[in-house]
Each structure stands twice: as C-alpha cells, then as structure tokens.
C-alpha cells in the first residue's frame, strides 16, 4: 500500500542549499542533509547531533524528506518510519 503522506510532496526549492539552515544559524556541524519535500527546508539527519530534519517534520507536520546528498535519491517518511 502506498504511503498516505505522498500527497504532501510539493515541487520545492531548497531554502538553504549550502547546508542545514538551523546548523548554519547555530554554527554547529551536521553529518548528512535531508530536504523537506513539502516546504524545501534543508535539515540535518538523525546521525547529526541536533537532528533538525526530524525536528522540523514533527514540529510542522511535514512527514517526507529526500536525501540531499549528492548521488542519493531516496525518500523517507518520518510518520511511518519507512522509505517511500
């Protein structure tokens, strides 16, 4: 069965293509980047110290991200904890 959150995917432009917006603001490091497919927020992954992508997804209800790493093209749903 397809993920029910797929209809929240929009055509987005990365808000901070240079990195995690929150980490840049706080001057903290990240490991990998994730792109919110609802609004274009760029956040750091769950392996990063502050996990901004997950925090964004839960705070504003934007469940699906795509890897923002070169050469990667997978998507993750934070609500269903699965690849989509």
SEPA-189585 format. One record per residue: z, y, x of N, C-alpha, C, O, CB in turn. Coordinates in Angstrom, 1 decimal, m for minus. Atoms other than C-alpha are relative to their C-alpha. Glycine has a CB too. Layout:
REM residues N
BAZA,n_Z,n_Y,n_X,ca_Z,ca_Y,ca_X,c_Z,c_Y,c_X,o_Z,o_Y,o_X,cb_Z,cb_Y,cb_X
BAZA,Z,Y,X,Z,Y,X,Z,Y,X,Z,Y,X,Z,Y,X
...
//
This chain:
REM residues 84
BAZA,n_Z,n_Y,n_X,ca_Z,ca_Y,ca_X,c_Z,c_Y,c_X,o_Z,o_Y,o_X,cb_Z,cb_Y,cb_X
BAZA,0.0,m1.2,0.9,0.0,0.0,0.0,0.0,1.2,0.9,0.8,1.3,1.9,1.2,0.0,m1.0
BAZA,0.1,m1.2,m0.8,m0.9,3.4,1.4,1.3,0.8,m0.1,2.0,0.8,m1.1,m1.2,0.9,m0.4
BAZA,m1.2,m0.8,0.0,1.9,5.8,2.3,m0.1,1.1,m1.0,m1.2,1.8,m1.0,0.3,0.7,1.4
BAZA,0.1,m1.0,1.1,2.6,8.1,m0.7,0.1,1.4,0.5,m0.2,2.3,m0.2,1.2,m0.2,m1.0
BAZA,m0.1,m1.4,m0.5,3.1,11.1,1.6,m1.3,0.5,0.6,m1.4,1.6,1.1,1.1,0.0,1.1
BAZA,1.3,m0.4,m0.5,m0.5,11.1,2.8,m0.6,1.2,m0.6,m1.4,1.9,0.0,m1.0,m1.2,0.0
BAZA,0.6,m1.2,0.7,m1.4,13.7,0.2,0.6,1.3,0.5,0.1,2.3,0.1,0.2,m0.2,m1.5
BAZA,m0.5,m1.2,m0.6,0.7,16.2,2.1,m0.7,0.5,1.2,m0.4,1.5,1.8,1.5,m0.2,0.3
BAZA,0.8,m0.4,m1.2,m1.7,16.2,5.0,m0.9,1.1,m0.3,m1.7,1.1,m1.3,m0.7,m1.2,0.6
BAZA,0.9,m1.1,0.1,m3.5,19.5,5.4,m0.8,0.2,1.3,m0.5,m0.5,2.3,0.9,1.3,m0.3
BAZA,0.8,m0.4,m1.2,m6.1,20.9,7.8,0.9,1.1,0.7,1.0,2.2,0.1,m1.4,0.5,m0.3
BAZA,m1.0,m0.9,m0.7,m3.7,22.6,10.3,m0.5,0.5,1.3,m1.3,m0.2,2.0,1.3,m0.7,0.1
BAZA,0.2,m0.6,m1.4,m3.9,24.8,13.4,1.3,m0.1,0.7,2.3,0.5,0.1,m0.7,1.4,0.0
BAZA,m1.3,0.1,m0.6,m1.1,24.1,15.9,0.5,1.4,0.2,m0.2,2.3,0.8,m0.2,m0.7,1.4
BAZA,m0.6,m1.3,m0.1,1.3,27.1,15.8,0.3,0.4,1.5,0.1,1.5,1.8,1.3,0.0,m0.8
BAZA,m0.2,m0.2,m1.4,2.2,26.7,19.5,m0.6,m1.1,0.8,0.0,m2.0,1.2,1.6,0.1,0.3
BAZA,0.7,1.1,m0.8,m0.5,24.7,21.3,0.5,m0.2,1.4,0.2,m1.2,2.0,m1.4,0.3,0.0
BAZA,m0.5,0.1,m1.4,1.3,25.3,24.6,1.2,m0.9,0.1,1.7,m1.2,1.2,0.3,1.3,0.5
BAZA,m1.2,0.8,m0.1,4.3,23.2,23.6,0.9,0.1,m1.3,0.5,0.7,m2.3,0.9,0.3,1.2
BAZA,m1.0,m0.1,1.2,7.3,22.7,21.2,0.4,1.4,m0.2,1.0,2.0,0.8,1.2,m1.0,0.3
BAZA,m0.4,m1.4,0.3,7.9,26.0,19.6,1.5,0.3,0.2,1.8,1.3,0.8,m0.4,0.4,m1.4
BAZA,m1.5,m0.2,m0.2,11.7,25.6,19.5,0.4,m0.2,1.4,1.3,0.6,1.9,0.7,m1.0,m0.9
BAZA,m0.3,0.2,m1.5,11.9,24.3,23.1,m0.4,1.2,0.8,0.3,1.6,1.7,m0.6,m1.3,0.5
BAZA,0.5,m1.2,m0.7,9.8,27.2,24.3,1.0,1.2,m0.3,1.3,1.9,0.6,m1.4,0.4,m0.5
BAZA,m0.9,m1.1,0.4,12.1,29.6,22.4,1.4,m0.1,0.7,1.9,0.9,1.2,0.2,0.1,m1.5
BAZA,m1.4,0.3,m0.6,15.3,27.9,23.8,m0.1,m0.2,1.5,0.9,m0.3,2.2,0.6,m1.2,m0.7
BAZA,0.2,0.3,m1.4,13.8,27.3,27.3,0.6,m1.3,0.3,1.3,m1.5,1.4,0.6,1.1,0.8
BAZA,m0.4,1.4,m0.2,14.5,23.6,27.0,m1.2,m0.9,0.2,m2.3,m0.5,m0.1,0.9,m0.5,m1.1
BAZA,1.1,0.9,m0.3,12.4,20.6,28.1,m0.2,m1.0,m1.2,0.6,m1.2,m2.0,0.4,m0.8,1.3
BAZA,0.4,1.0,0.9,10.6,18.1,26.0,m0.7,m1.2,0.7,m1.1,m1.0,1.9,m0.9,0.5,m1.1
BAZA,0.7,1.2,m0.6,9.1,14.6,26.6,m1.4,m0.1,m0.5,m2.4,0.0,0.3,0.8,m1.3,m0.3
BAZA,1.3,0.1,0.7,6.2,14.3,24.1,0.0,1.0,m1.2,1.0,1.4,m1.7,m0.4,m1.4,m0.4
BAZA,0.2,m0.9,1.1,4.8,16.5,21.4,m0.5,m0.6,m1.3,m1.3,m1.6,m1.2,m0.8,1.2,0.4
BAZA,0.5,0.4,1.3,4.2,16.0,17.7,m0.5,1.2,m0.8,0.2,2.2,m0.8,1.1,m0.8,m0.8
BAZA,0.5,m1.1,0.8,2.1,18.1,15.3,0.2,m0.3,m1.5,m0.2,m1.4,m2.0,m1.5,0.1,0.3
BAZA,m0.2,0.2,1.4,3.2,18.5,11.7,m1.3,0.2,m0.7,m2.0,1.2,m0.5,1.1,1.1,m0.5
BAZA,1.3,0.0,0.7,0.2,17.7,9.5,0.1,0.7,m1.3,m0.9,0.7,m2.1,m0.5,m1.4,m0.2
BAZA,m0.1,m0.8,1.2,1.5,19.9,6.7,m0.1,1.5,0.3,m0.8,2.2,m0.4,1.3,m0.3,m0.8
BAZA,0.0,m1.4,m0.3,2.0,23.2,8.4,m0.4,0.4,1.4,m0.7,1.6,1.7,1.4,0.6,m0.2
BAZA,0.4,m0.3,m1.4,1.0,22.9,12.1,1.0,0.3,1.0,0.8,0.7,2.1,m0.9,1.2,m0.1
BAZA,m1.1,m0.2,m1.0,4.4,23.2,13.7,m0.1,m1.0,1.1,m0.3,m2.2,0.8,1.4,m0.1,m0.8
BAZA,0.0,1.0,m1.1,4.5,21.6,17.1,1.4,m0.2,0.4,2.1,0.8,0.7,m0.9,0.6,1.2
BAZA,m1.4,0.3,m0.3,7.8,19.9,17.8,0.0,m1.2,1.1,m0.9,m1.9,1.3,0.7,m0.4,m1.2
BAZA,m0.2,1.0,m1.0,9.2,17.6,20.5,0.4,m1.4,m0.7,1.0,m1.4,m1.8,1.1,0.4,1.0
BAZA,m0.2,1.3,0.6,9.5,13.8,19.9,1.5,m0.5,0.0,2.4,0.3,0.5,m0.8,m1.0,0.8
BAZA,m1.4,0.6,0.0,12.6,11.6,19.4,0.5,m0.4,1.3,1.7,m0.6,1.5,0.0,m1.2,m0.9
BAZA,m0.4,0.3,m1.4,12.7,10.8,23.1,0.5,1.3,0.7,1.1,1.3,1.8,m1.1,m0.7,0.8
BAZA,m0.4,m1.3,m0.6,13.2,14.5,23.8,1.5,0.4,m0.4,1.9,m0.1,m1.4,m0.9,1.2,m0.5
BAZA,m1.5,m0.3,0.2,16.8,15.9,24.0,0.3,0.6,m1.4,1.3,0.2,m2.0,0.5,0.9,1.0
BAZA,m0.4,m0.7,1.3,16.6,18.1,20.8,m0.8,m0.5,m1.2,m0.5,0.0,m2.3,m0.3,1.5,0.2
BAZA,0.7,0.7,1.1,14.1,16.1,18.6,m0.4,1.0,m1.1,m0.1,0.8,m2.3,0.9,m1.1,m0.6
BAZA,0.4,m1.1,0.9,12.6,19.2,17.0,m1.0,m0.5,m1.1,m0.9,0.0,m2.2,m0.5,1.1,0.7
BAZA,0.9,0.4,1.0,9.8,17.4,15.2,0.7,m0.7,m1.2,0.4,m0.4,m2.3,m1.1,m1.0,0.6
BAZA,m0.7,0.7,1.0,12.1,15.1,13.3,0.9,1.0,m0.8,1.0,0.9,m2.0,1.0,m1.1,0.6
BAZA,m0.9,m1.0,0.7,14.5,18.0,12.5,m0.9,0.8,m1.0,m0.4,1.1,m2.1,0.7,0.9,1.0
BAZA,0.9,m0.8,0.9,11.6,20.0,11.1,m0.4,m0.8,m1.2,m0.4,m0.3,m2.3,m1.3,0.4,0.8
BAZA,0.4,0.8,1.1,10.4,17.1,9.0,1.1,m0.1,m1.1,0.8,0.0,m2.3,m0.4,m1.4,0.5
BAZA,m1.1,0.2,0.9,13.8,16.6,7.4,0.4,1.4,m0.6,0.8,1.4,m1.8,1.2,m0.6,0.7
BAZA,m0.4,m1.4,0.5,14.6,20.4,7.1,m0.9,0.5,m1.1,m0.5,1.1,m2.1,0.1,0.9,1.1
BAZA,1.0,m0.6,0.9,11.4,21.4,5.3,m0.8,m1.0,m0.9,m1.6,m0.5,m1.7,m0.9,0.9,0.7
BAZA,0.6,1.0,0.8,10.2,18.1,3.8,m1.5,m0.2,0.3,m2.3,m0.5,m0.5,0.1,0.5,m1.4
BAZA,1.4,0.3,m0.5,7.0,17.7,5.9,0.1,m1.3,0.7,0.4,m1.3,1.9,m0.6,1.2,0.9
BAZA,m0.3,1.3,m0.5,7.0,14.0,6.5,m0.9,m0.6,1.1,m0.5,m1.4,1.9,0.0,m1.0,m1.1
BAZA,0.9,0.7,m0.8,3.9,13.2,8.5,m0.4,0.9,1.2,m0.8,2.1,1.1,m1.3,m0.4,m0.7
BAZA,0.4,m0.6,m1.3,3.2,14.1,12.2,m1.1,m0.8,0.6,m1.2,m2.0,0.3,1.2,0.2,0.9
BAZA,0.9,0.7,m0.9,0.5,13.2,14.6,0.4,0.3,1.4,0.9,1.3,1.7,m1.5,0.5,m0.3
BAZA,m0.3,m0.2,m1.5,0.9,12.7,18.3,m0.9,1.2,0.4,m2.0,1.3,0.1,m0.4,m1.2,0.8
BAZA,0.7,m1.1,m0.5,0.0,15.9,20.0,m0.2,m0.1,1.6,m0.3,0.8,2.3,0.8,1.4,m0.2
BAZA,0.2,0.3,m1.4,m0.5,14.2,23.4,m1.5,m0.3,0.2,m2.1,m1.0,m0.7,0.9,m1.3,0.4
BAZA,1.4,0.3,m0.3,m4.0,14.0,25.0,m0.3,m1.5,m0.1,0.5,m2.3,0.5,m0.4,0.6,1.3
BAZA,0.4,1.4,0.1,m5.8,10.8,24.2,0.7,m0.8,m1.0,0.3,m2.0,m1.2,0.2,m0.6,1.3
BAZA,m0.7,0.7,1.0,m3.4,9.8,21.4,m0.5,0.5,m1.4,m0.6,1.7,m1.6,1.5,0.1,0.2
BAZA,0.5,m0.3,1.4,m4.5,9.7,17.7,0.7,m0.7,m1.1,0.1,m1.1,m2.0,m1.5,m0.2,m0.1
BAZA,m0.8,0.7,1.0,m1.7,8.1,15.8,0.8,0.9,m0.9,1.1,2.1,m0.4,0.9,m1.1,0.6
BAZA,m0.9,m0.8,0.9,0.4,9.4,12.8,1.2,m0.8,m0.3,1.2,m2.0,m0.4,m0.8,0.4,m1.3
BAZA,m1.3,0.6,0.3,4.0,8.8,11.9,0.6,0.7,m1.3,0.5,1.9,m1.4,1.0,0.1,1.2
BAZA,m0.7,m0.5,1.1,5.8,9.2,8.6,1.5,m0.1,0.2,2.0,m1.2,0.3,m0.4,m0.7,m1.4
BAZA,m1.5,0.0,m0.2,9.5,10.2,9.1,0.8,m0.5,m1.2,1.9,m1.0,m1.1,0.5,1.4,0.3
BAZA,m0.7,0.5,1.2,10.4,9.4,5.5,0.0,m1.5,0.0,1.0,m2.2,m0.2,m0.6,0.5,m1.3
BAZA,0.1,1.5,0.1,9.1,5.8,5.6,0.2,m0.7,1.3,0.2,m1.9,1.4,m1.4,m0.3,m0.6
BAZA,m0.2,0.5,m1.4,9.6,5.4,9.4,m1.1,m1.1,0.3,m0.8,m2.2,0.7,1.4,m0.7,0.1
BAZA,1.1,0.9,m0.2,6.2,3.9,9.8,m1.3,0.7,0.5,m1.4,1.9,0.2,m0.3,m0.9,m1.2
BAZA,1.4,m0.6,m0.3,2.7,4.5,11.3,m0.8,0.1,m1.2,m0.7,m0.8,m2.1,m0.7,m0.9,1.1
BAZA,0.9,m0.2,1.1,0.2,5.8,8.8,m1.4,0.3,0.4,m2.3,0.5,m0.4,0.5,1.2,m1.0
//
